[in-house]
Amino acid sequence: MLGGREVVDFHAHVGRWDALGMVAEAAQMLRVMDRAGIDRACIFGIFHPDGRPGNDAALALARSHPGRFIPFAYVSPLMPDHMVPELERAVDEEGCRGIKLYPPAAGAPLTDPAWDPVLEFAADRGLAVLSHTGEEATCHPAQLGEVAARYPGARFVAGHAGNVAPYRRQAIEAARACGNVYLETCSSYRAPGVIEELVQGAGADRVLFGSDMPLMDPRVQLGKIVTADLTDGEKGLILGGNAHQVLGP
């Protein structure tokens, strides 16, 4: 906790990404979380198109450390016949709390009908959907805004909030246009004033702390929030208060 408030990291990975030197080890993640004051982290695996191996890894980590990790389910339209059955298993049967999308790996933009079964599933259950957004042609934040308007029953989170300036503006515009769009803060680009820009553009109640752990050090990502020129109340919403709203009961 920080200042007596629960801190929820909305963006963390399980699995390996050897090209970037990423290995998700529970002991190391928990040690850093404890030192940084992060109470819980949303976790997901994105390295298997059928979803099941990564989803099982996320569920196993959450079960082995009760109260510390929140598992999200991942599926891909590269294996369209697996999407809904795997979501039914991972969410309805096993207890995943949200859905993670990674359009660059699927090669299909968020607005492609290939994603519709996933989006319908999320909307029917009122789930949070965290999607990578950025300069890649498959995941511009404007596309997230378009699908959020089509599926008001789900809550959409723009991972990285577009990441760089032109797409960050798209993310802010999507959040302003759609009450079910939220902006998540993790990024490898540390420009002063970015967090303040998100809050001024979309409102403190629409911004979520995320770290991209273990790809990035959560202490650095947390520092962007703690040192931002915001009120304590605004920081509290970003660090954990808004996560409760997005995740639901």
C-alpha positions in Angstrom: 0.0 0.0 0.0 1.0 3.6 -0.5 -0.4 6.2 2.0 -2.9 3.6 3.2 -4.4 3.0 -0.2 -4.4 -0.3 -2.1 -2.2 -0.2 -5.2 -3.3 -2.4 -8.2 -1.0 -2.9 -11.2 -3.3 -3.4 -14.2 -0.6 -4.7 -16.6 1.7 -7.6 -15.8 2.8 -10.7 -17.7 3.4 -14.4 -17.1 5.7 -16.6 -19.3 8.9 -15.9 -21.2 9.9 -13.5 -23.9 13.5 -14.5 -24.5 14.2 -12.0 -27.2 13.7 -9.3 -24.7 15.1 -11.1 -21.7 11.7 -11.4 -20.0 11.2 -14.2 -17.6 8.2 -14.0 -15.2 9.3 -15.4 -11.9 6.8 -15.3 -9.0 9.4 -14.8 -6.3 11.1 -11.9 -8.0 7.8 -10.2 -9.0 6.5 -10.5 -5.4 9.7 -9.1 -4.0 9.5 -6.0 -6.2 5.8 -5.6 -5.6 6.4 -5.7 -1.8 9.2 -3.2 -2.0 7.2 -0.8 -4.2 4.0 -1.1 -2.2 2.0 -2.9 -5.0 -0.7 -5.0 -3.4 -2.1 -6.8 -6.5 -1.3 -7.2 -10.2 -3.4 -8.2 -13.2 -1.5 -11.0 -15.0 -1.8 -12.7 -18.4 0.1 -14.7 -20.9 0.2 -13.6 -24.6 2.6 -16.1 -26.1 0.3 -18.9 -27.2 -2.4 -18.2 -29.8 -4.8 -20.9 -28.4 -4.6 -19.1 -25.0 -4.7 -22.1 -22.8 -1.1 -22.4 -21.7 -0.8 -18.8 -20.8 -4.2 -18.7 -19.1 -3.3 -21.8 -17.0 0.0 -20.1 -16.0 -1.8 -17.0 -14.9 -4.4 -19.0 -13.0 -1.7 -21.1 -11.3 0.2 -18.0 -10.2 -2.9 -16.4 -8.8 -3.9 -19.6 -6.9 -0.4 -20.1 -5.5 -0.3 -16.5 -4.1 -3.9 -15.7 -3.0 -4.8 -12.1 -3.0 -1.8 -10.9 -5.0 -2.5 -11.7 -8.6 -5.7 -11.2 -10.7 -5.7 -13.6 -13.7 -6.9 -12.4 -17.2 -7.7 -14.7 -20.1 -6.0 -14.3 -23.5 -7.2 -15.6 -26.8 -6.4 -14.9 -30.5 -8.3 -14.9 -33.8 -5.3 -16.9 -35.2 -7.2 -19.8 -33.7 -10.8 -18.7 -34.1 -12.5 -22.0 -33.1 -10.7 -21.9 -29.8 -11.6 -18.4 -28.7 -15.0 -18.7 -27.2 -14.5 -22.2 -25.7 -11.3 -21.1 -24.1 -12.9 -18.0 -22.7 -15.8 -20.1 -21.3 -13.3 -22.3 -19.6 -10.9 -19.7 -18.4 -13.5 -17.1 -17.3 -16.7 -19.0 -16.5 -15.2 -22.1 -15.1 -11.7 -21.1 -13.8 -12.3 -17.5 -12.6 -10.3 -15.2 -14.9 -11.5 -11.6 -14.1 -10.9 -10.0 -17.5 -9.6 -10.4 -21.1 -6.3 -9.4 -22.6 -5.9 -8.7 -26.3 -2.7 -8.3 -28.3 -3.7 -7.4 -31.9 -0.1 -7.1 -33.2 0.5 -10.8 -32.7 -2.9 -11.7 -34.3 -2.4 -9.4 -37.4 -6.0 -8.3 -37.2 -7.0 -4.8 -36.2 -9.4 -4.4 -33.3 -12.1 -3.4 -35.7 -11.8 -6.6 -37.6 -14.9 -8.9 -37.3 -12.6 -11.7 -36.2 -12.6 -10.1 -32.7 -16.4 -9.9 -32.5 -16.9 -13.2 -30.6 -14.5 -12.1 -27.9 -16.0 -8.6 -27.6 -19.5 -10.1 -27.4 -18.4 -12.5 -24.7 -16.9 -9.6 -22.7 -20.0 -7.4 -23.2 -22.4 -10.2 -22.2 -20.5 -10.6 -18.9 -19.5 -7.0 -18.2 -15.8 -7.8 -18.3 -12.7 -5.6 -18.5 -10.9 -5.9 -21.8 -7.2 -4.7 -21.7 -5.8 -4.2 -25.2 -2.4 -3.2 -26.3 -2.6 0.2 -28.1 0.1 2.2 -29.9 1.4 3.1 -33.3 1.0 -0.4 -34.7 -1.7 -0.4 -37.5 -3.6 -3.2 -35.7 -4.2 -1.3 -32.5 -4.6 2.4 -32.8 -6.5 3.8 -29.8 -9.1 5.1 -32.2 -10.0 1.5 -33.1 -10.4 0.7 -29.4 -12.8 3.7 -29.1 -14.8 2.3 -32.1 -15.3 -1.1 -30.6 -16.0 0.3 -27.2 -18.9 2.3 -28.7 -20.2 -0.9 -30.3 -20.0 -2.9 -27.0 -21.0 -0.7 -24.1 -21.5 -3.6 -21.8 -17.7 -4.2 -21.6 -15.1 -1.9 -20.1 -12.1 -1.2 -22.4 -8.6 -0.3 -21.2 -6.1 1.2 -23.6 -2.9 -0.5 -22.7 0.0 2.1 -22.7 -2.6 4.8 -23.5 -1.3 4.8 -27.1 2.3 5.0 -25.9 3.5 8.0 -28.0 2.1 11.5 -28.5 -0.1 11.2 -31.6 -1.7 8.0 -30.4 -1.9 9.2 -26.8 -4.2 11.9 -28.1 -6.3 9.3 -29.8 -6.5 7.4 -26.5 -7.7 10.5 -24.7 -10.3 11.3 -27.4 -11.6 7.7 -27.2 -12.0 8.0 -23.4 -13.7 11.3 -23.8 -16.1 9.9 -26.4 -16.9 6.6 -24.6 -17.6 6.3 -20.9 -16.4 2.7 -21.0 -12.8 3.5 -22.1 -10.0 3.8 -19.6 -6.3 4.7 -20.1 -3.5 2.6 -18.6 -0.1 4.2 -17.9 2.8 1.8 -18.6 5.2 2.9 -21.2 8.9 2.8 -22.0 8.7 6.5 -23.0 9.2 8.8 -20.0 8.2 12.3 -21.1 7.5 14.7 -18.3 3.8 15.6 -17.9 2.4 12.5 -19.6 0.4 11.4 -16.6 -0.9 14.9 -16.1 -1.9 15.0 -19.8 -4.0 11.9 -19.4 -5.7 13.2 -16.3 -6.4 16.6 -17.8 -7.7 15.1 -21.0 -9.8 12.2 -19.8 -10.2 12.7 -16.0 -8.5 11.1 -13.0 -11.3 8.6 -12.8 -10.4 7.2 -16.2 -6.7 6.5 -15.7 -5.2 3.2 -14.4 -1.7 2.4 -13.1 0.1 -0.3 -15.0 3.7 -1.4 -15.1 4.3 -4.0 -17.8 6.1 -6.1 -15.2 8.5 -7.9 -15.7 9.2 -6.3 -19.1 9.6 -3.0 -17.2 10.5 -2.2 -13.6 7.2 -1.4 -11.8 9.1 0.9 -9.4 9.8 3.2 -12.3 6.3 3.0 -13.7 4.9 3.7 -10.2 7.2 6.7 -9.8 5.5 8.4 -12.7 2.3 8.4 -10.8 3.7 9.3 -7.4 5.7 12.2 -8.6 3.0 13.6 -11.0 1.6 17.0 -10.3 -1.8 15.7 -9.1 -3.7 15.8 -5.9 -3.5 12.9 -3.5 -7.1 12.0 -4.4 -6.3 11.8 -8.1 -3.3 9.6 -7.4 -5.4 7.3 -5.3 -7.9 6.8 -8.1 -5.1 6.0 -10.6 -3.2 3.7 -8.3 -6.1 1.5 -7.3 -9.4 3.1 -6.9 -10.3 3.0 -10.5 -9.2 -0.6 -10.9 -12.0 -1.7 -8.6 -14.5 0.1 -10.8 -13.1 -1.5 -14.0 -12.9 -5.0 -12.6 -16.3 -5.0 -11.1 -17.6 -7.0 -8.1 
